[in-house]
C-alpha cells in the first residue's frame, strides 16, 4: 500500500513498523499524509492540521515497533483527524489472536465513534464483539486487547481506557499519567503494598485485571476522564512496551528535548529498544499550539 491517503482520515489497518524516512525534515502539506510500506515496515511523515473551530494547530506523530523479543506485533494504532480520534490497542493471546483482538477493537471503536457513539460505549461494544468472536470460533481460545483512546472536541478532550496501556499529559515540563492502569501491580500500589519502582521490577507487572475479550460483559470496567487543552499541551498514548522499558522521568525528558513531535516519537521508541525492547512498542503523540 502506497501513495496519498485521504486528507482528513487515516487508519492503521496493519501492524507495521515505522522507519525514519531519509527526507524526514522536509515539510509536508497539511492536506497530505503518505504511507510508505516495504517488507512489512512503514514510515510516516508528520501530520499538521489546523482545527478551525478551536483555533489550535495540532502536530501528530506515531509509530509502532515489534521490539526485540517478540516474533510479531500485536499492537495497533489509529489516528482519524476527521473525527478527532486516536487509539492504541495492545493485543494479547499470541500468534494471530492478539492481532485479531486489537484490530477488532480499533475498527469497531472507530466506526461507532464516527457514527456518534461515545468512546466508552464504543469500547464496551467492541468488547462484546470480541467475546462473540471467541465464542463463534473457539471458546477455549485466549484472545484479548487493552485499549486507550482520546477524542478531541474543540479545546477539550475525553479519554477512555481498559487495561495497562497508558495516556499521559505533558504541560510546562510536567508529565502526568491521566489513565490509571488496570493491573495487578497497580492494585498493590493503590493499597500501598508496593512502590511504583517495586512494581516496575515485579515478575507480575504484565498481569492485567481488565482487558477486552478477557472478562465477561458485566465485569468490564471502562474508565473515562476529561480535560482541557492548552497551548503546548502534549498527549501521549502508548502500549506497555514503552512504559515497561522507559520510566516516566525519561519519557518527560524526551518530550521536553525534542522540538519536532515525530522526533519525540522516534526517541521514545528508541529508548524502549535501548531498554531491552521486551514487548511491542506503540506510541501516538499529539502536541497542541494556539494559532
C-alpha positions as CSV (number, residue, x, y, z in Angstrom):
1,X,0.0,0.0,0.0
2,X,1.5,3.3,-1.0
3,X,0.6,6.8,-2.1
4,X,-1.5,9.6,-0.7
5,X,-4.4,8.6,1.6
6,X,-7.5,10.7,2.2
7,X,-6.5,14.0,3.6
8,X,-8.7,14.1,6.7
9,X,-8.7,10.5,7.8
10,X,-6.1,7.7,8.2
11,X,-6.5,4.3,9.8
12,X,-3.5,2.0,10.5
13,X,-5.1,-1.2,9.1
14,X,-1.9,-3.3,9.5
15,X,0.5,-3.8,12.4
16,X,3.6,-2.2,10.7
17,X,6.9,-0.9,11.9
18,X,7.8,2.8,11.4
19,X,11.1,3.6,9.9
20,X,12.7,7.0,9.7
21,X,12.5,8.4,6.2
22,X,15.6,9.9,4.6
23,X,13.7,13.1,3.8
24,X,12.0,13.4,7.2
25,X,12.9,17.1,7.6
26,X,11.0,18.1,4.5
27,X,7.8,19.9,5.1
28,X,4.6,18.1,4.3
29,X,1.5,19.9,3.3
30,X,-1.3,19.8,6.0
31,X,-3.7,18.1,3.5
32,X,-1.3,15.2,2.7
33,X,-0.5,12.0,4.5
34,X,1.9,9.5,3.0
35,X,2.4,5.8,3.9
36,X,5.4,4.0,2.6
37,X,5.4,0.2,3.1
38,X,8.4,-2.0,2.5
39,X,8.7,-5.6,3.7
40,X,6.1,-5.0,6.4
41,X,7.7,-1.8,7.6
42,X,6.5,1.7,7.1
43,X,7.3,5.3,8.0
44,X,5.2,8.3,8.3
45,X,5.7,12.0,7.6
46,X,4.3,14.1,10.4
47,X,0.8,15.4,10.1
48,X,0.0,19.1,10.6
49,X,-3.6,20.1,10.9
50,X,-5.5,23.2,12.0
51,X,-8.7,22.9,13.8
52,X,-10.7,25.9,12.6
53,X,-13.2,25.8,15.4
54,X,-10.7,25.6,18.3
55,X,-8.1,27.8,16.5
56,X,-5.4,25.4,17.5
57,X,-2.7,23.8,15.5
58,X,-2.1,20.1,16.1
59,X,1.1,18.2,15.4
60,X,0.8,14.4,15.5
61,X,3.5,11.7,15.4
62,X,3.1,8.0,15.7
63,X,4.9,4.7,15.3
64,X,4.9,1.1,16.2
65,X,7.8,-1.5,16.5
66,X,7.8,-5.2,17.2
67,X,10.5,-4.8,19.7
68,X,13.5,-7.2,20.2
69,X,11.9,-10.1,22.0
70,X,8.6,-10.7,20.1
71,X,8.2,-12.5,16.8
72,X,5.3,-10.4,15.6
73,X,3.5,-7.2,16.5
74,X,0.1,-7.5,18.2
75,X,-0.2,-3.7,18.8
76,X,-2.1,-1.5,16.6
77,X,-2.9,2.2,16.4
78,X,-5.3,4.6,14.7
79,X,-5.3,8.3,14.0
80,X,-8.5,9.7,12.5
81,X,-8.3,13.5,12.3
82,X,-11.8,13.9,10.7
83,X,-13.5,12.8,14.0
84,X,-10.6,13.7,16.3
85,X,-9.9,10.2,17.5
86,X,-6.7,8.4,18.4
87,X,-6.3,4.8,19.6
88,X,-3.6,2.5,20.8
89,X,-4.5,-1.2,21.4
90,X,-2.3,-3.9,22.7
91,X,-3.4,-7.4,21.6
92,X,-2.9,-10.4,23.8
93,X,-3.2,-14.1,23.0
94,X,-0.2,-15.0,20.9
95,X,0.0,-16.0,17.2
96,X,-2.8,-14.3,15.3
97,X,-5.2,-14.0,18.3
98,X,-3.8,-10.8,19.8
99,X,-3.7,-9.1,16.4
100,X,-7.3,-10.0,15.7
101,X,-8.5,-8.7,19.0
102,X,-6.6,-5.3,18.8
103,X,-7.7,-4.8,15.2
104,X,-11.3,-5.6,16.1
105,X,-11.2,-3.1,19.0
106,X,-9.6,-0.4,16.8
107,X,-12.1,-0.8,13.9
108,X,-15.2,-1.1,15.9
109,X,-14.5,1.8,18.1
110,X,-13.6,4.0,15.1
111,X,-16.8,3.1,13.3
112,X,-19.1,3.6,16.3
113,X,-17.5,6.9,17.3
114,X,-17.8,8.1,13.7
115,X,-21.5,7.5,14.0
116,X,-21.8,9.5,17.2
117,X,-21.3,6.9,19.9
118,X,-19.2,7.9,22.9
119,X,-15.8,6.3,23.2
120,X,-16.7,4.5,26.4
121,X,-19.8,2.9,24.9
122,X,-17.9,2.1,21.7
123,X,-15.2,0.3,23.7
124,X,-17.9,-1.6,25.6
125,X,-19.4,-2.7,22.3
126,X,-16.0,-3.8,20.9
127,X,-15.6,-6.0,24.0
128,X,-18.9,-7.7,23.3
129,X,-17.9,-8.3,19.7
130,X,-14.6,-9.8,20.7
131,X,-16.4,-12.1,23.2
132,X,-18.8,-13.2,20.4
133,X,-15.8,-13.8,18.0
134,X,-14.2,-16.1,20.6
135,X,-17.4,-18.0,21.2
136,X,-18.1,-18.4,17.5
137,X,-14.6,-19.7,16.7
138,X,-13.0,-21.3,19.7
139,X,-14.4,-20.8,23.2
140,X,-11.1,-22.1,24.7
141,X,-9.1,-19.5,22.8
142,X,-7.3,-16.8,24.8
143,X,-7.7,-13.6,22.9
144,X,-7.9,-10.0,24.2
145,X,-6.7,-6.5,24.0
146,X,-6.0,-3.4,26.1
147,X,-7.1,-0.1,24.6
148,X,-6.6,3.6,25.2
149,X,-8.5,6.2,23.2
150,X,-8.7,10.0,23.1
151,X,-11.5,12.0,21.5
152,X,-10.9,15.7,20.7
153,X,-13.6,18.3,20.7
154,X,-12.6,22.0,20.3
155,X,-10.2,22.7,23.1
156,X,-11.3,19.8,25.2
157,X,-10.6,16.1,25.2
158,X,-12.1,12.9,26.6
159,X,-10.1,9.7,27.2
160,X,-11.2,6.1,27.9
161,X,-9.2,3.0,28.6
162,X,-9.2,-0.6,29.6
163,X,-6.0,-2.4,30.7
164,X,-2.5,-1.1,31.2
165,X,-1.8,0.8,28.0
166,X,-1.5,4.4,29.1
167,X,-2.3,8.0,28.4
168,X,-0.1,10.8,29.6
169,X,-0.4,14.6,29.6
170,X,2.6,16.9,29.5
171,X,2.3,20.6,30.3
172,X,5.0,23.1,31.4
173,X,7.7,20.4,31.8
174,X,5.4,18.2,34.0
175,X,4.4,14.7,32.9
176,X,1.2,13.3,34.4
177,X,-0.3,9.9,33.8
178,X,-4.1,10.6,33.3
179,X,-5.1,7.0,32.8
180,X,-5.0,4.5,35.7
181,X,-3.6,1.0,35.0
182,X,-6.0,-1.9,35.3
183,X,-3.2,-4.2,36.5
184,X,-2.3,-6.5,39.4
185,X,0.7,-4.3,40.4
186,X,-1.3,-1.1,40.2
187,X,-3.8,-2.6,42.6
188,X,-1.0,-3.3,45.0
189,X,0.3,0.3,44.6
190,X,-3.2,1.6,45.3
191,X,-3.2,-0.4,48.6
192,X,0.2,0.9,49.5
193,X,1.7,-2.6,49.5
194,X,4.4,-1.9,46.9
195,X,6.0,1.2,45.5
196,X,5.9,2.2,41.8
197,X,9.5,1.3,41.5
198,X,8.9,-2.1,43.0
199,X,6.1,-2.6,40.5
200,X,8.4,-2.0,37.6
201,X,10.6,-4.9,38.9
202,X,7.8,-7.2,39.8
203,X,7.5,-10.5,37.9
204,X,3.7,-9.9,37.8
205,X,3.9,-6.4,36.2
206,X,2.3,-7.7,33.0
207,X,-0.8,-9.1,34.6
208,X,-3.8,-7.0,33.8
209,X,-7.1,-7.1,35.7
210,X,-9.2,-5.7,32.8
211,X,-8.9,-6.4,29.1
212,X,-11.3,-6.6,26.1
213,X,-12.3,-10.2,25.5
214,X,-10.8,-11.4,28.8
215,X,-13.6,-10.8,31.2
216,X,-17.4,-11.2,31.0
217,X,-19.5,-8.4,29.6
218,X,-20.8,-7.4,33.1
219,X,-17.2,-7.4,34.6
220,X,-15.7,-5.0,32.1
221,X,-14.7,-1.6,33.5
222,X,-14.2,1.2,31.1
223,X,-12.7,4.3,32.8
224,X,-13.0,7.8,31.4
225,X,-11.6,11.2,32.1
226,X,-11.8,14.7,30.5
227,X,-9.6,17.7,30.3
228,X,-8.9,21.0,28.6
229,X,-6.2,21.5,26.0
230,X,-3.8,24.5,26.4
231,X,-1.0,25.9,24.3
232,X,1.9,23.5,24.5
233,X,-0.1,20.6,25.8
234,X,1.1,17.2,24.7
235,X,-1.0,14.0,24.9
236,X,0.8,10.6,24.7
237,X,-0.9,7.3,24.1
238,X,1.3,4.2,24.4
239,X,1.3,0.5,24.9
240,X,3.2,-1.0,27.9
241,X,6.1,-1.9,25.6
242,X,7.1,1.8,26.1
243,X,6.4,2.2,29.8
244,X,7.8,-1.3,30.7
245,X,11.3,-0.3,29.5
246,X,11.3,3.5,29.9
247,X,10.5,5.3,33.2
248,X,8.4,8.4,33.4
249,X,11.4,10.7,34.1
250,X,13.0,9.6,30.8
251,X,9.7,10.0,28.9
252,X,9.4,13.5,30.3
253,X,13.0,14.4,29.3
254,X,12.3,13.2,25.7
255,X,9.1,15.2,25.4
256,X,11.0,18.3,26.7
257,X,14.0,17.9,24.5
258,X,12.5,17.2,21.1
259,X,11.2,20.1,19.1
260,X,9.6,18.0,16.4
261,X,6.8,15.7,17.5
262,X,7.9,12.8,15.2
263,X,11.4,13.1,16.6
264,X,10.0,12.6,20.1
265,X,8.1,9.5,18.9
266,X,11.3,8.2,17.4
267,X,13.3,8.9,20.6
268,X,10.7,7.2,22.7
269,X,10.7,4.0,20.6
270,X,14.5,4.0,20.5
271,X,14.6,4.4,24.3
272,X,12.4,1.4,24.7
273,X,14.6,-0.6,22.4
274,X,17.7,0.5,24.3
275,X,15.9,-0.6,27.5
276,X,15.6,-4.1,26.2
277,X,12.7,-3.9,23.7
278,X,10.9,-6.6,25.7
279,X,7.5,-6.1,24.1
280,X,5.8,-4.5,21.1
281,X,6.1,-0.7,21.3
282,X,3.4,1.7,20.1
283,X,3.3,5.5,20.5
284,X,0.9,8.2,19.4
285,X,1.8,11.8,20.4
286,X,-0.2,14.9,20.0
287,X,1.1,18.4,20.5
288,X,-1.2,21.5,20.5
289,X,-0.4,25.1,19.7
290,X,-2.5,28.3,19.8
291,X,-2.8,29.8,16.3
